[in-house]
């Protein structure tokens, strides 16, 4: 079997899909994307596919090593994300070739269903609580929210009390049976993080995500040793070597993104490294159905899985777009906050190519929002 061609598709709301074709009529799908920089990843995919066309798609590890290291300059979000989408598509081909789900090729399932969480939003605390209660009523047992918009290096007392108050209102409304995760999104300084974490401790968050920017990841021990709240990080780390620097720092949750951190092959290795540090894995996934399907395959195969993010409920997730690109959206049905084990071959989904082509005809030019502080200076999104 040989790879004979490929095609990329820029599709709303902010995603990119990749289809790799073989001479035996088996095609595989991947999702190579950096949100807001889709065109850059598209170019990287084109460059990497020059090597792959004409090769055997089943030699995934050899291809991964060559594509990751053979260009001399390596790593970073663009190249790692291009490789990630290609890797997903190759695993999809291999699973379809052997007529089995990818998780069976990774050693078989260690669980029968995957716990997921959803996002909650609200312009004020009352609206936030209403949204959270509505999501819980739909069956979710875990929610996540961004704790703050643009923040100064040292937030005011009023800002800190308002943030803590929102979480307290959620805890009061939802009780202790619902897990609440908090995303700091790299918007907090080291000082602000250490200031607010003690105030959040009595509310028992499931974890605090990305408490500081990845540039300061080597300083995470100062945070993990200052709080009892589990600390999560990883959506902007792109390889096992990036995670090597944070795993010994006392984090509780690693969050590699299967469309950024080298695909299924690399995330499987990151999960194994994390296990050696007693760190759970909660894959980052505010993306499309292919990324989610690939993440679920990993979730089914790793022993240290915690919970899975998914884009239904994210405000910039395009409503039902996650399901619109599937032939059978029922594959992602959840019951009691869980998705049942995917049984289909490859990634376990069937992509609706007509819907993808129609969306790609429109394309998108989504860009990350640019936030400003009250004085007009740049603020972290």
GUDO-159195 format. One record per residue (C-alpha): residue in one letter; x, y, z. Coordinates in Angstrom, 2 decimals. Example, Ala and Ser with C-alpha at 12.3 -4.5 7.8 and 13.67 -1.06 7.14 Angstrom:
# GUDO-159195
PT / A / 12.30 / -4.50 / 7.80 $
PT / S / 13.67 / -1.06 / 7.14 $
***
This chain:
# GUDO-159195
PT / X / 0.00 / 0.00 / 0.00 $
PT / X / 1.28 / 3.47 / -0.92 $
PT / X / 0.22 / 7.01 / -0.18 $
PT / X / -0.91 / 8.59 / -3.45 $
PT / X / -2.26 / 11.98 / -2.41 $
PT / X / -3.73 / 14.25 / 0.22 $
PT / X / -5.95 / 17.29 / 0.63 $
PT / X / -6.37 / 19.91 / 3.34 $
PT / X / -9.64 / 21.64 / 4.21 $
PT / X / -10.04 / 24.92 / 6.09 $
PT / X / -13.45 / 24.63 / 7.73 $
PT / X / -15.50 / 26.75 / 10.11 $
PT / X / -15.38 / 27.72 / 12.85 $
PT / X / -11.55 / 27.68 / 13.06 $
PT / X / -10.33 / 24.21 / 12.11 $
PT / X / -8.34 / 22.43 / 9.43 $
PT / X / -8.84 / 18.83 / 8.31 $
PT / X / -6.46 / 16.61 / 6.35 $
PT / X / -7.30 / 13.56 / 4.25 $
PT / X / -4.49 / 11.20 / 3.18 $
PT / X / -5.30 / 8.77 / 0.34 $
PT / X / -3.75 / 5.42 / -0.59 $
PT / X / -3.66 / 3.32 / -3.73 $
PT / X / -5.84 / 0.68 / -2.05 $
PT / X / -8.76 / 3.08 / -1.59 $
PT / X / -8.22 / 3.51 / 2.15 $
PT / X / -8.14 / 7.12 / 3.33 $
PT / X / -7.35 / 8.51 / 6.76 $
PT / X / -8.30 / 11.79 / 8.40 $
PT / X / -6.35 / 14.10 / 10.69 $
PT / X / -6.71 / 17.60 / 12.12 $
PT / X / -3.50 / 19.67 / 11.76 $
PT / X / -4.21 / 23.12 / 13.16 $
PT / X / -2.88 / 25.99 / 15.22 $
PT / X / -5.90 / 28.09 / 16.07 $
PT / X / -5.51 / 31.46 / 14.40 $
PT / X / -2.55 / 30.28 / 12.30 $
PT / X / -4.23 / 27.67 / 10.09 $
PT / X / -2.54 / 28.81 / 6.88 $
PT / X / 0.93 / 28.40 / 8.39 $
PT / X / 0.14 / 24.81 / 9.37 $
PT / X / -1.34 / 24.19 / 5.93 $
PT / X / 1.99 / 25.16 / 4.39 $
PT / X / 3.89 / 22.92 / 6.80 $
PT / X / 1.63 / 19.98 / 5.90 $
PT / X / 2.40 / 20.54 / 2.22 $
PT / X / 6.13 / 20.51 / 2.92 $
PT / X / 5.97 / 17.34 / 5.05 $
PT / X / 3.74 / 15.48 / 2.61 $
PT / X / 6.40 / 15.84 / -0.11 $
PT / X / 8.28 / 13.10 / 1.73 $
PT / X / 5.26 / 10.90 / 2.46 $
PT / X / 3.67 / 10.61 / -0.98 $
PT / X / 4.74 / 7.28 / -2.46 $
PT / X / 5.59 / 5.68 / 0.90 $
PT / X / 3.93 / 2.91 / 2.92 $
PT / X / 1.45 / 4.56 / 5.34 $
PT / X / 1.69 / 1.70 / 7.83 $
PT / X / 5.26 / 2.59 / 8.85 $
PT / X / 3.99 / 5.21 / 11.26 $
PT / X / 6.89 / 5.33 / 13.72 $
PT / X / 9.53 / 5.58 / 10.99 $
PT / X / 7.54 / 8.37 / 9.35 $
PT / X / 7.12 / 10.17 / 12.68 $
PT / X / 10.83 / 10.11 / 13.41 $
PT / X / 11.74 / 11.27 / 9.91 $
PT / X / 9.18 / 14.06 / 9.76 $
PT / X / 9.91 / 15.26 / 13.31 $
PT / X / 13.69 / 15.23 / 13.03 $
PT / X / 14.64 / 15.05 / 9.36 $
PT / X / 14.26 / 18.75 / 8.64 $
PT / X / 17.07 / 19.76 / 11.03 $
PT / X / 14.88 / 22.54 / 12.48 $
PT / X / 12.26 / 20.86 / 14.58 $
PT / X / 9.47 / 21.33 / 17.08 $
PT / X / 7.35 / 24.35 / 17.84 $
PT / X / 3.61 / 24.79 / 17.34 $
PT / X / 3.47 / 24.87 / 13.53 $
PT / X / 5.68 / 21.92 / 12.65 $
PT / X / 4.45 / 19.81 / 15.58 $
PT / X / 0.81 / 20.50 / 14.69 $
PT / X / 1.35 / 19.63 / 11.02 $
PT / X / 3.00 / 16.39 / 12.11 $
PT / X / 0.17 / 15.75 / 14.58 $
PT / X / -2.52 / 15.86 / 11.90 $
PT / X / -0.49 / 13.63 / 9.58 $
PT / X / 0.12 / 11.16 / 12.40 $
PT / X / -3.62 / 11.00 / 13.19 $
PT / X / -4.42 / 10.28 / 9.55 $
PT / X / -1.81 / 7.52 / 9.36 $
PT / X / -3.22 / 5.85 / 12.48 $
PT / X / -6.69 / 6.15 / 10.94 $
PT / X / -5.43 / 4.38 / 7.81 $
PT / X / -3.72 / 1.67 / 9.83 $
PT / X / -6.83 / 1.00 / 11.90 $
PT / X / -8.99 / 0.82 / 8.78 $
PT / X / -6.46 / -1.46 / 7.08 $
PT / X / -6.59 / -3.87 / 10.03 $
PT / X / -10.34 / -3.26 / 10.53 $
PT / X / -9.89 / -2.34 / 14.19 $
PT / X / -9.99 / 0.80 / 16.37 $
PT / X / -6.71 / 2.59 / 16.99 $
PT / X / -6.90 / 1.89 / 20.73 $
PT / X / -6.71 / -1.84 / 19.96 $
PT / X / -3.44 / -1.21 / 18.12 $
PT / X / -2.16 / 0.68 / 21.18 $
PT / X / -2.55 / -2.37 / 23.41 $
PT / X / -6.29 / -2.55 / 23.84 $
PT / X / -8.72 / -0.60 / 26.01 $
PT / X / -8.20 / -0.14 / 29.74 $
PT / X / -11.69 / 1.38 / 30.21 $
PT / X / -15.10 / 1.11 / 28.60 $
PT / X / -16.16 / 4.76 / 28.69 $
PT / X / -14.53 / 8.16 / 28.81 $
PT / X / -15.49 / 10.94 / 31.21 $
PT / X / -15.85 / 14.36 / 29.57 $
PT / X / -16.42 / 17.90 / 30.77 $
PT / X / -18.04 / 20.96 / 29.25 $
PT / X / -17.48 / 24.70 / 29.41 $
PT / X / -19.76 / 27.16 / 31.18 $
PT / X / -20.15 / 30.87 / 30.44 $
PT / X / -22.01 / 33.89 / 31.76 $
PT / X / -21.75 / 37.66 / 31.60 $
PT / X / -22.33 / 37.82 / 35.35 $
PT / X / -22.35 / 35.36 / 38.23 $
PT / X / -26.08 / 34.64 / 37.97 $
PT / X / -25.82 / 33.83 / 34.26 $
PT / X / -22.77 / 31.67 / 34.92 $
PT / X / -24.62 / 29.68 / 37.57 $
PT / X / -27.64 / 29.29 / 35.28 $
PT / X / -25.47 / 27.94 / 32.46 $
PT / X / -23.67 / 25.56 / 34.81 $
PT / X / -26.94 / 24.20 / 36.19 $
PT / X / -28.25 / 23.71 / 32.65 $
PT / X / -25.11 / 21.75 / 31.69 $
PT / X / -25.37 / 19.58 / 34.80 $
PT / X / -29.02 / 18.92 / 33.96 $
PT / X / -27.83 / 17.55 / 30.61 $
PT / X / -25.73 / 14.96 / 32.43 $
PT / X / -22.30 / 16.53 / 32.83 $
PT / X / -20.57 / 15.86 / 36.12 $
PT / X / -17.69 / 18.27 / 35.50 $
PT / X / -17.49 / 21.82 / 34.17 $
PT / X / -14.72 / 24.29 / 33.37 $
PT / X / -14.63 / 28.07 / 33.11 $
PT / X / -12.18 / 30.82 / 32.33 $
PT / X / -11.71 / 32.60 / 35.61 $
PT / X / -10.77 / 36.03 / 34.23 $
PT / X / -10.44 / 38.20 / 31.17 $
PT / X / -7.51 / 40.59 / 30.85 $
PT / X / -5.73 / 40.97 / 34.19 $
PT / X / -3.02 / 43.38 / 35.34 $
PT / X / 0.15 / 41.84 / 36.80 $
PT / X / -1.21 / 42.49 / 40.30 $
PT / X / -5.04 / 42.33 / 40.36 $
PT / X / -6.96 / 44.56 / 42.69 $
PT / X / -8.66 / 43.28 / 45.82 $
PT / X / -12.00 / 43.79 / 44.09 $
PT / X / -10.93 / 41.70 / 41.07 $
PT / X / -9.66 / 38.88 / 43.26 $
PT / X / -12.77 / 38.81 / 45.43 $
PT / X / -15.00 / 38.85 / 42.34 $
PT / X / -13.19 / 35.85 / 40.83 $
PT / X / -13.33 / 33.87 / 44.05 $
PT / X / -16.98 / 34.86 / 44.45 $
PT / X / -17.90 / 33.37 / 41.07 $
PT / X / -16.37 / 30.04 / 41.99 $
PT / X / -18.02 / 30.12 / 45.41 $
PT / X / -21.40 / 30.75 / 43.79 $
PT / X / -20.89 / 27.78 / 41.49 $
PT / X / -19.90 / 25.53 / 44.38 $
PT / X / -22.93 / 26.62 / 46.41 $
PT / X / -25.28 / 26.03 / 43.48 $
PT / X / -23.82 / 22.74 / 42.25 $
PT / X / -22.75 / 21.11 / 45.49 $
PT / X / -19.73 / 18.91 / 46.03 $
PT / X / -20.69 / 16.15 / 43.58 $
PT / X / -19.88 / 18.29 / 40.52 $
PT / X / -16.24 / 18.94 / 39.66 $
PT / X / -15.26 / 22.52 / 38.82 $
PT / X / -12.07 / 23.12 / 36.82 $
PT / X / -10.62 / 26.60 / 36.44 $
PT / X / -8.68 / 27.81 / 33.41 $
PT / X / -6.27 / 30.67 / 34.12 $
PT / X / -5.28 / 30.63 / 30.41 $
PT / X / -1.85 / 32.10 / 31.14 $
PT / X / -3.50 / 35.41 / 32.04 $
PT / X / -2.18 / 35.46 / 35.61 $
PT / X / 1.30 / 36.51 / 36.66 $
PT / X / 3.24 / 34.34 / 39.07 $
PT / X / 2.43 / 36.80 / 41.85 $
PT / X / -1.28 / 36.90 / 41.04 $
PT / X / -1.48 / 33.12 / 40.87 $
PT / X / 0.09 / 32.69 / 44.29 $
PT / X / -2.19 / 35.39 / 45.66 $
PT / X / -5.47 / 33.83 / 44.53 $
PT / X / -4.81 / 30.10 / 44.88 $
PT / X / -5.03 / 30.06 / 48.72 $
PT / X / -8.41 / 31.79 / 48.51 $
PT / X / -9.68 / 29.14 / 46.08 $
PT / X / -8.47 / 26.16 / 48.10 $
PT / X / -11.59 / 25.87 / 50.34 $
PT / X / -13.73 / 25.58 / 47.17 $
PT / X / -11.81 / 22.46 / 46.08 $
PT / X / -11.38 / 22.99 / 42.32 $
PT / X / -10.74 / 19.86 / 40.29 $
PT / X / -7.64 / 21.59 / 38.92 $
PT / X / -6.30 / 24.99 / 37.92 $
PT / X / -5.15 / 25.02 / 34.31 $
PT / X / -2.24 / 27.00 / 32.89 $
PT / X / -1.74 / 29.20 / 35.97 $
PT / X / 1.15 / 30.97 / 34.22 $
PT / X / 2.40 / 31.24 / 30.67 $
PT / X / 4.41 / 28.31 / 29.28 $
PT / X / 7.47 / 30.57 / 29.18 $
PT / X / 7.51 / 30.29 / 32.97 $
PT / X / 6.91 / 26.54 / 33.11 $
PT / X / 10.29 / 25.93 / 34.71 $
PT / X / 9.10 / 27.99 / 37.69 $
PT / X / 5.99 / 25.87 / 38.28 $
PT / X / 7.40 / 24.27 / 41.42 $
PT / X / 7.00 / 27.60 / 43.19 $
PT / X / 3.28 / 27.32 / 42.48 $
PT / X / 2.72 / 23.61 / 43.09 $
PT / X / 4.49 / 23.79 / 46.46 $
PT / X / 2.41 / 26.79 / 47.52 $
PT / X / -1.05 / 25.22 / 47.11 $
PT / X / -3.05 / 22.05 / 47.61 $
PT / X / -5.00 / 22.67 / 44.38 $
PT / X / -3.99 / 20.28 / 41.56 $
PT / X / -2.12 / 22.19 / 38.85 $
PT / X / -2.61 / 21.34 / 35.16 $
PT / X / -0.54 / 22.45 / 32.18 $
PT / X / 0.33 / 21.34 / 28.67 $
PT / X / -1.81 / 22.77 / 25.87 $
PT / X / 1.15 / 24.87 / 24.68 $
PT / X / 3.78 / 22.17 / 25.11 $
PT / X / 4.57 / 20.29 / 21.91 $
PT / X / 6.70 / 17.26 / 22.71 $
PT / X / 7.85 / 14.86 / 25.40 $
PT / X / 10.93 / 17.05 / 25.78 $
PT / X / 8.75 / 20.04 / 26.68 $
PT / X / 6.91 / 17.92 / 29.25 $
PT / X / 10.18 / 16.61 / 30.65 $
PT / X / 10.74 / 20.03 / 32.20 $
PT / X / 7.34 / 20.30 / 33.93 $
PT / X / 6.60 / 16.75 / 35.08 $
PT / X / 9.13 / 16.90 / 37.96 $
PT / X / 7.71 / 20.26 / 39.09 $
PT / X / 4.80 / 18.72 / 40.99 $
PT / X / 2.00 / 19.23 / 38.47 $
PT / X / -1.00 / 16.94 / 38.90 $
PT / X / -2.41 / 16.93 / 35.37 $
PT / X / -0.71 / 16.93 / 31.95 $
PT / X / -2.78 / 18.36 / 29.11 $
PT / X / -1.14 / 17.59 / 25.76 $
PT / X / -3.19 / 18.46 / 22.69 $
PT / X / -3.22 / 15.62 / 20.16 $
PT / X / -3.39 / 18.16 / 17.30 $
PT / X / -0.41 / 20.15 / 18.60 $
PT / X / 1.87 / 17.73 / 20.43 $
PT / X / 2.88 / 15.40 / 17.60 $
PT / X / -0.31 / 13.37 / 17.31 $
PT / X / -1.29 / 10.00 / 18.70 $
PT / X / 2.27 / 8.67 / 18.60 $
PT / X / 3.77 / 11.44 / 20.73 $
PT / X / 0.86 / 11.91 / 23.14 $
PT / X / 1.02 / 8.19 / 23.94 $
PT / X / 4.67 / 8.67 / 24.91 $
PT / X / 3.89 / 11.81 / 26.93 $
PT / X / 1.23 / 9.86 / 28.84 $
PT / X / 3.73 / 7.13 / 29.65 $
PT / X / 6.22 / 9.72 / 30.92 $
PT / X / 3.51 / 11.33 / 33.03 $
PT / X / 2.61 / 8.00 / 34.59 $
PT / X / 6.16 / 7.71 / 35.93 $
PT / X / 5.58 / 10.97 / 37.86 $
PT / X / 2.11 / 10.00 / 39.14 $
PT / X / 0.60 / 12.66 / 36.86 $
PT / X / -2.83 / 12.19 / 35.30 $
PT / X / -3.59 / 13.05 / 31.67 $
PT / X / -6.52 / 15.23 / 30.54 $
PT / X / -6.01 / 15.90 / 26.81 $
PT / X / -6.64 / 19.45 / 25.66 $
PT / X / -9.29 / 19.53 / 22.92 $
PT / X / -11.20 / 22.72 / 22.08 $
PT / X / -11.11 / 21.58 / 18.43 $
PT / X / -13.03 / 19.53 / 15.89 $
PT / X / -14.35 / 15.98 / 15.66 $
PT / X / -11.16 / 14.42 / 14.33 $
PT / X / -9.08 / 15.76 / 17.20 $
PT / X / -11.70 / 14.55 / 19.65 $
PT / X / -11.85 / 11.08 / 18.10 $
PT / X / -8.05 / 10.80 / 18.19 $
PT / X / -8.03 / 11.96 / 21.82 $
PT / X / -10.63 / 9.37 / 22.77 $
PT / X / -8.49 / 6.62 / 21.24 $
PT / X / -5.64 / 7.68 / 23.54 $
PT / X / -7.99 / 7.99 / 26.53 $
PT / X / -9.11 / 4.41 / 26.05 $
PT / X / -5.55 / 3.07 / 25.96 $
PT / X / -3.72 / 4.90 / 28.79 $
PT / X / -4.03 / 3.96 / 32.48 $
PT / X / -3.52 / 7.49 / 33.85 $
PT / X / -6.38 / 9.20 / 32.00 $
PT / X / -8.40 / 11.72 / 34.04 $
PT / X / -11.02 / 13.52 / 31.93 $
PT / X / -11.50 / 14.71 / 28.35 $
PT / X / -12.17 / 18.23 / 27.09 $
PT / X / -14.47 / 18.66 / 24.07 $
PT / X / -15.63 / 21.71 / 22.14 $
PT / X / -19.41 / 21.47 / 22.47 $
PT / X / -20.22 / 24.33 / 24.80 $
PT / X / -17.21 / 26.48 / 23.94 $
PT / X / -18.43 / 29.86 / 22.74 $
PT / X / -16.07 / 29.94 / 19.77 $
PT / X / -16.75 / 26.27 / 18.99 $
PT / X / -19.39 / 27.06 / 16.39 $
PT / X / -22.45 / 25.61 / 18.06 $
PT / X / -22.98 / 22.10 / 16.73 $
PT / X / -20.10 / 22.28 / 14.22 $
PT / X / -18.35 / 19.43 / 16.02 $
PT / X / -21.16 / 17.10 / 14.92 $
PT / X / -21.93 / 18.68 / 11.54 $
PT / X / -18.88 / 17.08 / 9.90 $
PT / X / -19.77 / 13.52 / 10.87 $
PT / X / -21.84 / 10.95 / 9.00 $
PT / X / -23.06 / 9.60 / 12.34 $
PT / X / -22.88 / 12.16 / 15.15 $
PT / X / -24.30 / 9.59 / 17.57 $
PT / X / -20.76 / 8.25 / 18.04 $
PT / X / -20.15 / 11.15 / 20.44 $
PT / X / -23.36 / 10.71 / 22.42 $
PT / X / -22.71 / 10.90 / 26.13 $
PT / X / -24.57 / 9.39 / 29.04 $
PT / X / -23.97 / 10.54 / 32.63 $
PT / X / -21.05 / 12.66 / 31.45 $
PT / X / -19.31 / 9.80 / 29.61 $
PT / X / -18.78 / 8.72 / 26.00 $
PT / X / -18.90 / 4.99 / 25.39 $
PT / X / -15.88 / 3.22 / 23.90 $
PT / X / -15.61 / 3.86 / 20.15 $
PT / X / -15.91 / 0.59 / 18.23 $
PT / X / -15.41 / 1.66 / 14.61 $
PT / X / -12.15 / 1.10 / 12.72 $
PT / X / -9.37 / 3.66 / 12.76 $
PT / X / -10.31 / 6.78 / 14.70 $
PT / X / -13.84 / 5.41 / 15.08 $
PT / X / -15.65 / 8.12 / 13.13 $
PT / X / -16.86 / 8.60 / 9.57 $
PT / X / -16.21 / 12.08 / 8.22 $
PT / X / -18.96 / 13.58 / 6.08 $
PT / X / -16.79 / 14.61 / 3.16 $
PT / X / -19.61 / 16.46 / 1.40 $
PT / X / -20.09 / 18.66 / 4.46 $
PT / X / -16.34 / 19.19 / 4.74 $
PT / X / -15.99 / 20.20 / 1.08 $
PT / X / -18.93 / 22.56 / 1.34 $
PT / X / -17.43 / 24.22 / 4.41 $
PT / X / -13.98 / 24.38 / 2.82 $
PT / X / -15.44 / 26.24 / -0.15 $
PT / X / -16.20 / 29.03 / 2.31 $
PT / X / -13.03 / 28.56 / 4.38 $
PT / X / -12.23 / 30.76 / 7.35 $
PT / X / -9.71 / 33.34 / 8.52 $
PT / X / -10.23 / 32.93 / 12.27 $
PT / X / -7.72 / 34.78 / 14.41 $
PT / X / -7.19 / 34.77 / 18.15 $
PT / X / -8.78 / 37.81 / 19.83 $
PT / X / -6.43 / 40.61 / 20.86 $
PT / X / -7.18 / 41.85 / 24.37 $
PT / X / -6.11 / 45.19 / 25.83 $
PT / X / -5.72 / 46.42 / 29.37 $
PT / X / -7.59 / 49.54 / 30.44 $
PT / X / -4.51 / 51.61 / 29.63 $
PT / X / -4.42 / 50.30 / 26.06 $
PT / X / -1.48 / 47.92 / 26.46 $
PT / X / -1.50 / 44.33 / 25.21 $
PT / X / -3.13 / 41.72 / 27.44 $
PT / X / -2.87 / 37.93 / 27.29 $
PT / X / -5.81 / 36.19 / 25.67 $
***
